Amino acid sequence: MEIGRSEESAYSVSGLTMTMKGVLEKSFTKVFVTGEVSGFKVYPSGHAYFTLKDDGAQISAVMFKSSFDKCKVKARLKDGVKVCLYATASLYPQRGSCQLMVFAAKLVGDGDLMQRFLELKARLEAEGLFDVQRKKPLPFLPRRIGIITSPAGAVVHDMCRVLNRRFPGVGVRVFPASVQGEEAPASLLSGVRYFNSPCPDAFKADLIIIARGGGSFEDLFCFNDESLVRAIASSHIPIISAVGHETDFTLCDFAADKRAGTPSIAAEMAVPERRELERRLAAFLSSVTASLRSKYQCQAQRVDHLSDILPNALSLRGNALQKRMDSCSASLQVLAEGMRSKCRVANSAVDAMSDRLLAAFKLSYERKIARLDSLSSKLSVLSPYSVLERGYSLTTDSSGNVLKDAESLREGDEILTRFARGTAKSSVCALR
């Protein structure tokens, strides 16, 4: 059952106001609001209370002592002044009213820089230059860091001191730039382009920090230059923007991959603390060593156990294999003897069949010879040539046809007479 959706689960007044407070603070965290100051009053506690209004609405606001003391225009805050507040929307449960928790305030006038700031911010934000998805992650341990700032003043010394304390030996190159005045945007832009230059002799930075100390809104306005903001957004090297104090915001902060509240904080964000890394590395090595030692001891115990059981296992396995070999050898001997016995029987059968086959062949041969002799005798008796032996002769014409009738002959025909031994050729002279 959802709270407040029925009479049984109704909110208490305190529960409702606290829920509204949470939703409001989550939805409107650190927003810029412009309006006119009304009912401004500073209490002995150091907190400043007033109402921010425009033609259509008004809302209560409070600037606590810690923020009010750091406000650069606190002496100029009064009724009727138009301001731009950097605040978080909240709800005061005791009265159930909304209010602004103000962190910083800027004066706004006709043609003021704040209006230009807000217009440019809205336009660049609409183009996607400030999208979180396009921001590059910072390198875990950059070997070279490029710093774009004024070489004069404490900023560069504080940053180098922090970098050297956290990770001695990291390479640092300072690009001397003007951080205030009309020439500042071009100078800062040259620094961004220098560290992004593809020239071989350029300083190959892994990280860029663009920094300056605190100042008024007007002093920091050079960091809102459109060309500079676009160069920071398109840099292929990650950039940390550390301009002003925690409550100061410039467009470089929104375009950079990371924003630091102060230059010293940027230096702390740039590199990890070497001693902490060494401590973590030592702990990791100790953990790995302990893990490897435990693994080694476990494997050593396993090897010892295997060395104890392996001889018996091999002996048992060898005995089993020997028995199987003996059994196979006996089976092979039985099989060989059976094969030899079968071969002897087969040889005897072949010998017997050879004798029978030879006898049958001789008998068949003798029968064929006898039949051949008989047929030869009959052929001799029936052959016409055997008659010639008894004194007869055989006469044929020139074509080899046997002559049986003299009337088929004509005078001059040649005839061939065959005798028992030899032949005679003659010509017909006369016919009777």
C-alpha positions in Angstrom: 0.0 0.0 0.0 1.5 3.4 -1.0 1.9 6.0 1.7 -0.7 8.8 1.4 -2.8 6.9 -1.1 -5.5 6.0 1.3 -6.9 7.1 4.7 -5.2 4.2 6.4 -1.7 5.2 5.1 -2.1 9.0 5.4 1.0 11.2 5.8 1.6 13.1 9.0 2.3 16.8 8.5 6.0 16.2 9.4 6.2 13.2 7.1 4.7 15.1 4.2 6.9 18.2 4.6 10.1 16.1 5.0 9.1 14.1 1.8 8.5 17.4 -0.1 11.8 18.7 1.2 13.7 15.7 -0.1 12.0 15.9 -3.5 12.7 19.6 -3.8 16.3 19.5 -2.8 17.0 16.5 -5.1 15.3 18.2 -8.1 16.7 21.7 -7.6 20.3 21.2 -6.5 22.6 24.2 -7.1 20.7 26.4 -9.6 21.1 29.9 -10.7 18.1 32.2 -10.0 17.8 35.9 -10.8 15.4 38.4 -9.1 15.1 41.5 -6.9 16.1 41.6 -3.3 13.4 42.6 -0.8 13.3 42.6 3.0 17.0 42.1 3.3 18.2 41.7 6.9 21.4 40.4 8.6 20.8 38.8 12.0 23.3 38.8 14.9 24.1 35.1 14.1 25.6 36.4 10.8 22.9 34.8 8.6 21.3 37.0 6.0 17.5 36.6 5.2 15.6 38.2 2.4 13.0 37.6 -0.3 13.8 37.2 -4.0 11.0 38.4 -6.3 10.1 39.3 -9.8 6.8 40.6 -11.4 5.1 37.2 -11.1 6.3 35.5 -7.9 8.5 35.6 -4.8 10.5 33.1 -2.7 12.3 33.3 0.7 16.0 33.1 0.7 18.7 32.6 3.4 22.5 33.0 3.1 24.2 31.4 6.1 27.1 33.1 7.7 29.8 30.8 6.1 28.5 31.8 2.6 27.7 35.4 3.5 31.2 36.1 4.8 32.7 34.9 1.5 30.2 36.9 -0.7 32.2 39.5 -2.6 29.1 41.8 -2.9 27.7 41.4 0.6 28.2 45.1 1.3 26.1 46.0 -1.8 23.2 43.7 -1.0 20.1 45.7 -0.1 16.4 46.0 -1.0 15.8 46.7 -4.7 19.1 45.3 -5.9 18.8 42.8 -8.8 21.0 39.8 -8.2 21.8 36.3 -9.6 21.9 33.7 -6.9 23.7 30.4 -6.9 21.5 28.3 -4.5 19.7 25.1 -3.7 15.9 25.0 -3.4 14.8 23.6 0.0 11.7 23.5 2.2 11.5 24.9 5.8 9.4 22.2 7.6 8.5 24.3 10.6 6.5 26.7 8.4 6.0 24.4 5.4 7.4 27.1 3.1 9.9 26.9 0.3 13.2 28.8 0.4 16.5 29.2 -1.3 19.7 28.1 0.5 22.1 30.7 -1.2 25.8 29.9 -1.7 26.8 32.9 -3.7 25.4 36.1 -5.1 26.3 38.4 -8.1 24.9 41.8 -8.8 23.0 42.1 -12.1 22.4 45.4 -14.0 21.5 46.6 -17.4 24.1 45.3 -19.9 25.8 43.4 -17.0 28.2 40.6 -17.7 25.9 38.1 -15.9 23.3 38.5 -18.7 26.0 37.7 -21.3 27.2 34.8 -19.1 23.7 33.3 -18.9 22.9 33.7 -22.6 26.2 32.2 -23.7 25.8 29.3 -21.2 22.3 28.5 -22.5 23.4 28.6 -26.1 26.5 26.3 -25.6 24.5 24.0 -23.4 21.9 23.6 -26.1 24.7 22.6 -28.5 25.7 19.8 -26.1 29.1 21.2 -25.2 28.4 20.6 -21.5 27.0 17.0 -21.8 28.4 14.6 -19.4 28.6 11.9 -22.1 31.3 13.7 -24.0 33.6 14.3 -21.0 36.8 12.3 -21.0 37.9 10.3 -17.9 41.0 11.6 -16.1 44.2 9.4 -16.4 44.9 7.4 -13.3 48.5 8.4 -13.1 49.6 11.0 -15.7 53.3 11.1 -16.4 53.2 14.7 -17.7 50.9 17.5 -16.6 50.4 20.8 -18.4 49.4 23.8 -16.3 47.9 26.9 -17.9 48.0 29.8 -15.4 49.9 33.0 -14.5 53.5 32.2 -13.5 53.3 35.0 -10.9 51.4 34.5 -7.7 50.9 31.6 -5.3 48.7 29.5 -7.5 51.4 27.8 -9.5 53.6 27.3 -6.5 50.8 25.8 -4.4 49.9 23.4 -7.2 53.5 22.3 -7.8 53.9 21.8 -4.1 50.8 19.6 -3.9 51.8 17.6 -6.9 55.3 17.0 -5.6 54.0 16.0 -2.2 51.5 13.5 -3.6 53.6 12.0 -6.3 57.2 13.2 -6.6 58.8 13.0 -10.1 55.7 13.7 -12.2 56.6 16.0 -15.1 55.1 19.5 -15.0 55.1 22.2 -17.7 53.7 25.6 -17.0 52.3 27.6 -19.9 52.5 31.2 -18.8 49.2 32.9 -19.5 47.4 36.0 -18.6 44.4 35.2 -16.4 42.7 38.7 -16.3 42.0 41.4 -18.7 41.4 41.8 -22.4 44.4 39.7 -23.5 43.6 36.8 -21.2 41.2 34.8 -23.5 43.7 34.7 -26.3 46.5 33.8 -23.9 44.6 31.0 -22.3 43.5 29.7 -25.7 47.1 29.6 -26.8 47.9 27.4 -23.8 45.2 24.9 -24.7 46.3 24.8 -28.3 50.0 24.4 -27.3 49.4 21.3 -25.2 47.1 19.8 -27.9 49.7 20.6 -30.7 50.8 17.5 -32.8 54.3 19.0 -33.2 57.0 16.5 -32.2 58.8 19.0 -30.0 55.6 20.0 -28.1 55.2 18.9 -24.5 53.2 15.7 -24.6 50.9 16.2 -21.6 48.6 13.5 -20.3 46.5 16.0 -18.4 45.9 19.8 -18.6 44.9 22.0 -15.6 43.7 25.5 -16.4 43.8 27.5 -13.1 43.6 30.8 -11.4 42.9 32.0 -7.9 39.9 33.8 -6.6 38.5 37.1 -7.9 35.4 39.0 -8.7 32.9 37.9 -11.3 34.4 40.6 -13.6 38.0 39.4 -13.0 37.0 35.8 -13.9 35.0 36.7 -16.9 37.8 36.0 -19.3 37.2 32.3 -18.6 33.8 32.7 -20.2 35.2 33.4 -23.6 33.4 31.4 -26.3 36.5 30.4 -28.3 38.3 29.3 -25.1 35.2 27.3 -24.0 35.0 25.5 -27.4 38.7 24.8 -27.4 38.4 23.2 -23.9 35.4 21.1 -25.0 37.2 19.9 -28.1 40.6 19.1 -26.5 41.8 15.5 -27.0 43.6 15.8 -23.7 41.5 15.7 -20.5 41.2 19.1 -18.8 40.6 20.1 -15.2 39.2 23.6 -14.7 40.2 25.2 -11.4 39.1 28.8 -11.6 38.4 30.9 -8.5 36.9 29.5 -5.3 34.4 26.8 -4.6 31.4 29.2 -5.2 32.8 30.7 -8.4 31.5 29.2 -11.7 32.7 29.9 -15.2 31.8 28.4 -18.5 35.3 26.7 -18.6 34.1 24.7 -15.5 31.1 23.4 -17.5 33.1 22.6 -20.6 36.1 20.9 -18.8 36.2 17.2 -18.2 36.4 17.9 -14.4 35.9 20.9 -12.2 38.0 21.6 -9.1 36.9 24.1 -6.4 40.4 25.5 -6.1 43.8 25.0 -7.9 45.1 23.0 -4.9 42.1 20.7 -5.1 42.8 20.3 -8.9 46.4 19.2 -8.1 45.1 16.6 -5.6 42.6 15.3 -8.2 45.4 15.1 -10.9 47.6 12.5 -9.3 47.1 9.8 -6.6 49.1 9.9 -3.4 52.3 7.8 -4.0 52.5 6.6 -0.4 49.0 5.4 -0.6 49.7 3.6 -3.8 52.8 2.0 -2.3 50.8 0.9 0.7 48.0 -0.6 -1.5 50.7 -2.3 -3.7 52.4 -3.7 -0.7 49.1 -5.0 0.6 48.3 -6.5 -2.8 51.8 -8.2 -3.0 51.3 -9.5 0.5 47.9 -10.9 -0.4 49.3 -12.5 -3.6 52.2 -13.9 -1.8 50.0 -15.4 0.9 47.7 -16.8 -1.7 50.6 -18.4 -3.7 52.1 -19.8 -0.5 48.7 -21.4 0.4 48.3 -22.7 -3.1 51.9 -24.1 -3.0 51.3 -25.8 0.3 48.1 -27.3 -0.9 49.8 -28.6 -4.1 52.8 -29.9 -2.1 50.5 -31.9 0.2 48.8 -33.3 -2.8 52.1 -34.3 -4.4 53.2 -36.0 -1.1 49.9 -37.9 -1.0 50.3 -39.0 -4.6 53.9 -40.0 -4.0 52.7 -42.2 -1.1 49.9 -44.0 -3.0 51.5 -44.0 -6.5 53.9 -47.0 -6.0 51.1 -49.2 -4.6 48.8 -48.1 -7.4 51.4 -48.8 -10.0 52.2 -52.2 -8.5 48.6 -53.2 -8.5 48.2 -51.9 -12.0 51.3 -53.8 -13.1 50.1 -57.0 -11.6 46.7 -56.7 -13.2 48.4 -56.1 -16.6 50.7 -59.0 -16.1 47.8 -61.3 -15.4 46.0 -60.1 -18.5 49.2 -60.7 -20.5 49.5 -64.2 -19.2 45.9 -64.9 -19.9 46.3 -63.5 -23.4 49.5 -65.6 -24.0 47.7 -68.8 -22.9 44.8 -68.0 -25.2 47.2 -67.3 -28.1 48.9 -70.7 -27.5 45.5 -72.5 -27.5 44.6 -70.6 -30.7 47.9 -71.4 -32.4 47.6 -75.1 -31.5 44.1 -75.2 -32.9 45.2 -73.5 -36.1 48.1 -76.0 -36.5 45.6 -78.9 -36.0 43.3 -77.5 -38.6 46.2 -77.0 -41.0 47.2 -80.6 -40.6 43.6 -81.8 -41.3 43.4 -79.4 -44.2 46.7 -80.7 -45.6 45.6 -84.3 -45.3 42.3 -83.5 -47.1 44.3 -81.7 -49.9 46.6 -84.7 -50.3 43.7 -87.1 -50.5 41.9 -84.9 -53.0 45.1 -84.6 -55.0 45.4 -88.4 -55.3 41.8 -88.8 -56.3 42.0 -85.9 -58.8 45.1 -87.4 -60.4 43.5 -90.8 -60.7 40.3 -89.3 -62.2 42.4 -87.3 -64.6 44.4 -90.4 -65.8 41.2 -92.4 -66.2 39.5 -89.5 -68.2 42.7 -89.1 -70.3 42.8 -92.8 -71.1 39.2 -92.8 -72.1 39.7 -89.8 -74.3 42.7 -91.4 -76.0 40.8 -94.6 -76.7 37.8 -92.7 -78.1 40.2 -90.7 -80.3 41.8 -93.9 -81.6 38.4 -95.3 -82.4 37.3 -92.2 -84.2 40.5 -92.1 -86.1 40.0 -95.6 -87.3 36.5 -94.9 -88.3 37.6 -91.8 -90.1 40.3 -93.7 -92.0 37.7 -96.3 -93.1 35.3 -93.7 -94.2 37.8 -91.4 -95.9 37.7 -91.5 -99.7 41.4 -91.4 -99.8 41.6 -94.9 -98.3 40.0 -96.3 -101.5 43.0 -95.0 -103.4 45.2 -97.5 -101.6 43.2 -100.2 -103.3 44.1 -99.0 -106.8 41.4 -96.5 -107.4 41.9 -92.8 -108.4 40.0 -89.6 -107.9 39.5 -87.1 -110.8 38.6 -83.4 -110.4 38.2 -80.6 -112.8 40.3 -77.5 -112.7 38.1 -76.1 -109.9 38.5 -79.1 -107.7 35.1 -80.5 -108.2 34.9 -84.3 -108.3 34.0 -85.6 -111.8 31.4 -88.3 -111.8 30.1 -88.1 -115.4 32.2 -87.8 -118.6 29.5 -85.8 -120.3 30.3 -82.8 -118.2 33.7 -82.5 -119.9 34.7 -80.8 -123.1 37.6 -81.2 -125.3 40.6 -79.3 -124.0 39.4 -79.2 -120.4 42.2 -79.8 -117.9 41.6 -82.5 -115.3 43.5 -83.5 -112.2 43.8 -87.2 -111.3 44.8 -88.1 -107.7 46.3 -91.5 -106.9 47.2 -93.1 -103.6 50.6 -91.5 -104.0 50.8 -88.4 -106.3 48.6 -86.6 -108.8 48.6 -86.2 -112.6 47.3 -83.4 -114.7 45.9 -84.1 -118.2 43.8 -82.5 -121.0 40.6 -84.0 -122.6 41.4 -84.9 -126.3 38.3 -86.8 -127.3 35.1 -88.0 -125.7 33.4 -91.3 -126.4 
